[in-house]
Amino acid sequence: MKSTINSAKKSKRGRPPVESEAVNVRMAVDALQNIDDWRRKQDDLPGRPEAIRRLVEIGLKTKGK
């Protein structure tokens, strides 16, 4: 008896592939609270991962100044 599952390629679910690498970090509760406070002040209310990405970018841009 043949399987009724279609062997044709199905579109994958989830985020499309991007050139990136996952980084897992453990942060103090106080640091996370500061990040959450900062992100809530943003007009578009980014999620915590996006807020961290933005803050890293800000930090890297101002590092040399």
MDAnalysis code that builds the backbone (N, CA, C; Angstrom):
import MDAnalysis as mda
import numpy as np

u = mda.Universe.empty(195, n_residues=65, atom_resindex=np.repeat(np.arange(65), 3), trajectory=True)
u.add_TopologyAttr("name", ["N", "CA", "C"] * 65)
u.add_TopologyAttr("resid", np.arange(1, 66))
u.add_TopologyAttr("resname", ["MET", "LYS", "SER", "THR", "ILE", "ASN", "SER", "ALA", "LYS", "LYS", "SER", "LYS", "ARG", "GLY", "ARG", "PRO", "PRO", "VAL", "GLU", "SER", "GLU", "ALA", "VAL", "ASN", "VAL", "ARG", "MET", "ALA", "VAL", "ASP", "ALA", "LEU", "GLN", "ASN", "ILE", "ASP", "ASP", "TRP", "ARG", "ARG", "LYS", "GLN", "ASP", "ASP", "LEU", "PRO", "GLY", "ARG", "PRO", "GLU", "ALA", "ILE", "ARG", "ARG", "LEU", "VAL", "GLU", "ILE", "GLY", "LEU", "LYS", "THR", "LYS", "GLY", "LYS"])
u.atoms.positions = np.array([
    [0.832, -1.173, 0.000],
    [0.000, 0.000, 0.000],
    [0.887, 1.251, 0.000],
    [0.624, 2.157, -0.925],
    [1.414, 3.383, -1.018],
    [0.951, 4.411, 0.005],
    [1.892, 5.215, 0.409],
    [1.583, 6.281, 1.360],
    [0.764, 7.370, 0.673],
    [-0.144, 7.956, 1.399],
    [-0.972, 9.022, 0.835],
    [-0.316, 10.400, 0.995],
    [0.860, 10.427, 1.628],
    [1.558, 11.696, 1.808],
    [2.153, 12.127, 0.474],
    [1.902, 13.347, 0.102],
    [2.424, 13.891, -1.137],
    [3.916, 14.145, -0.976],
    [4.716, 13.575, -1.846],
    [6.160, 13.729, -1.730],
    [6.670, 14.996, -2.426],
    [5.774, 15.785, -2.968],
    [6.188, 17.043, -3.600],
    [6.745, 17.979, -2.537],
    [7.648, 18.859, -2.962],
    [8.247, 19.798, -2.016],
    [7.198, 20.763, -1.491],
    [7.151, 20.876, -0.193],
    [6.235, 21.808, 0.436],
    [7.033, 23.039, 0.867],
    [6.349, 24.176, 0.881],
    [7.043, 25.362, 1.348],
    [7.296, 25.226, 2.839],
    [8.475, 25.673, 3.244],
    [8.852, 25.564, 4.642],
    [8.187, 26.665, 5.450],
    [7.879, 26.367, 6.666],
    [7.288, 27.340, 7.566],
    [8.398, 28.056, 8.321],
    [8.043, 29.184, 8.897],
    [9.002, 29.892, 9.732],
    [9.721, 30.987, 8.980],
    [10.722, 31.509, 9.644],
    [11.497, 32.611, 9.069],
    [12.317, 32.134, 7.883],
    [12.463, 32.974, 6.878],
    [13.331, 32.597, 5.758],
    [14.790, 32.587, 6.223],
    [15.620, 31.804, 5.564],
    [17.024, 31.741, 5.983],
    [17.721, 33.087, 5.799],
    [18.532, 33.440, 6.762],
    [19.317, 34.666, 6.698],
    [20.740, 34.327, 7.099],
    [21.647, 35.135, 6.641],
    [23.034, 34.917, 7.006],
    [23.224, 35.451, 8.426],
    [23.080, 34.590, 9.394],
    [23.198, 34.991, 10.790],
    [23.567, 33.783, 11.631],
    [23.835, 34.054, 12.874],
    [24.181, 32.997, 13.813],
    [23.502, 33.293, 15.138],
    [22.933, 32.286, 15.749],
    [22.270, 32.469, 17.036],
    [23.305, 32.650, 18.132],
    [23.000, 33.561, 19.057],
    [23.872, 33.800, 20.204],
    [22.989, 33.749, 21.453],
    [23.324, 32.874, 22.349],
    [22.567, 32.759, 23.591],
    [23.387, 33.370, 24.717],
    [22.788, 34.287, 25.441],
    [23.467, 34.921, 26.567],
    [22.564, 34.912, 27.792],
    [23.190, 34.821, 28.920],
    [22.472, 34.928, 30.181],
    [22.732, 36.337, 30.700],
    [21.647, 37.039, 31.055],
    [21.770, 38.412, 31.514],
    [21.122, 38.561, 32.878],
    [21.653, 39.495, 33.639],
    [21.091, 39.777, 34.953],
    [19.683, 40.346, 34.798],
    [18.853, 40.103, 35.791],
    [17.476, 40.578, 35.762],
    [17.440, 42.103, 35.634],
    [18.353, 42.793, 36.308],
    [18.402, 44.261, 36.227],
    [18.691, 44.737, 34.803],
    [19.595, 44.044, 34.111],
    [19.922, 44.415, 32.735],
    [18.715, 44.207, 31.833],
    [18.011, 43.110, 32.017],
    [16.818, 42.846, 31.211],
    [15.726, 43.875, 31.488],
    [15.617, 44.289, 32.729],
    [14.627, 45.315, 33.066],
    [14.962, 46.628, 32.360],
    [16.258, 46.964, 32.319],
    [16.688, 48.177, 31.622],
    [16.394, 48.084, 30.129],
    [16.631, 46.924, 29.542],
    [16.337, 46.715, 28.122],
    [14.835, 46.845, 27.883],
    [14.038, 46.224, 28.732],
    [12.579, 46.296, 28.577],
    [12.074, 47.729, 28.734],
    [12.647, 48.465, 29.676],
    [12.263, 49.874, 29.851],
    [12.602, 50.675, 28.596],
    [13.793, 50.430, 28.020],
    [14.227, 51.146, 26.822],
    [13.308, 50.825, 25.652],
    [13.008, 49.540, 25.462],
    [12.218, 49.157, 24.284],
    [10.793, 49.684, 24.365],
    [10.249, 49.816, 25.563],
    [8.884, 50.344, 25.704],
    [8.801, 51.819, 25.344],
    [9.929, 52.507, 25.339],
    [9.959, 53.922, 24.965],
    [10.058, 54.110, 23.445],
    [10.288, 53.026, 22.710],
    [10.414, 53.100, 21.257],
    [9.027, 53.162, 20.626],
    [8.928, 53.916, 19.538],
    [7.637, 54.097, 18.869],
    [7.014, 52.791, 18.378],
    [7.849, 51.857, 17.917],
    [7.313, 50.629, 17.331],
    [7.333, 49.441, 18.296],
    [7.677, 49.643, 19.546],
    [7.752, 48.617, 20.586],
    [8.374, 47.314, 20.053],
    [9.699, 47.334, 19.847],
    [10.350, 46.116, 19.362],
    [10.322, 45.024, 20.427],
    [10.407, 43.797, 19.982],
    [10.530, 42.683, 20.923],
    [11.896, 42.740, 21.581],
    [12.083, 41.937, 22.589],
    [13.356, 41.958, 23.320],
    [14.558, 41.641, 22.423],
    [14.493, 40.614, 21.556],
    [15.654, 40.344, 20.691],
    [15.981, 41.521, 19.764],
    [14.964, 42.143, 19.178],
    [15.200, 43.290, 18.296],
    [15.757, 44.460, 19.089],
    [15.274, 44.677, 20.297],
    [15.788, 45.756, 21.140],
    [17.267, 45.534, 21.437],
    [17.639, 44.306, 21.735],
    [19.045, 44.001, 22.006],
    [19.888, 44.250, 20.770],
    [19.398, 43.838, 19.581],
    [20.142, 44.095, 18.337],
    [20.345, 45.591, 18.141],
    [19.298, 46.377, 18.360],
    [19.404, 47.830, 18.182],
    [20.382, 48.445, 19.175],
    [20.309, 48.012, 20.419],
    [21.206, 48.568, 21.427],
    [22.666, 48.210, 21.145],
    [22.899, 47.013, 20.640],
    [24.265, 46.634, 20.259],
    [24.754, 47.527, 19.127],
    [23.899, 47.761, 18.118],
    [24.272, 48.643, 17.012],
    [24.586, 50.052, 17.514],
    [23.756, 50.568, 18.398],
    [23.999, 51.910, 18.964],
    [25.333, 51.929, 19.692],
    [25.577, 50.904, 20.491],
    [26.841, 50.824, 21.228],
    [28.045, 50.737, 20.322],
    [27.931, 49.974, 19.239],
    [29.064, 49.846, 18.305],
    [29.316, 51.142, 17.544],
    [28.258, 51.873, 17.225],
    [28.421, 53.136, 16.502],
    [29.073, 54.198, 17.378],
    [28.750, 54.215, 18.662],
    [29.275, 55.257, 19.545],
    [30.587, 54.852, 20.211],
    [31.035, 53.654, 20.003],
    [32.249, 53.136, 20.630],
    [33.476, 53.987, 20.302],
    [33.609, 54.357, 19.044],
    [34.789, 55.094, 18.615],
    [34.726, 56.584, 18.853],
    [33.627, 57.095, 19.363],
    [33.476, 58.532, 19.523],
    [33.971, 59.015, 20.858],
])
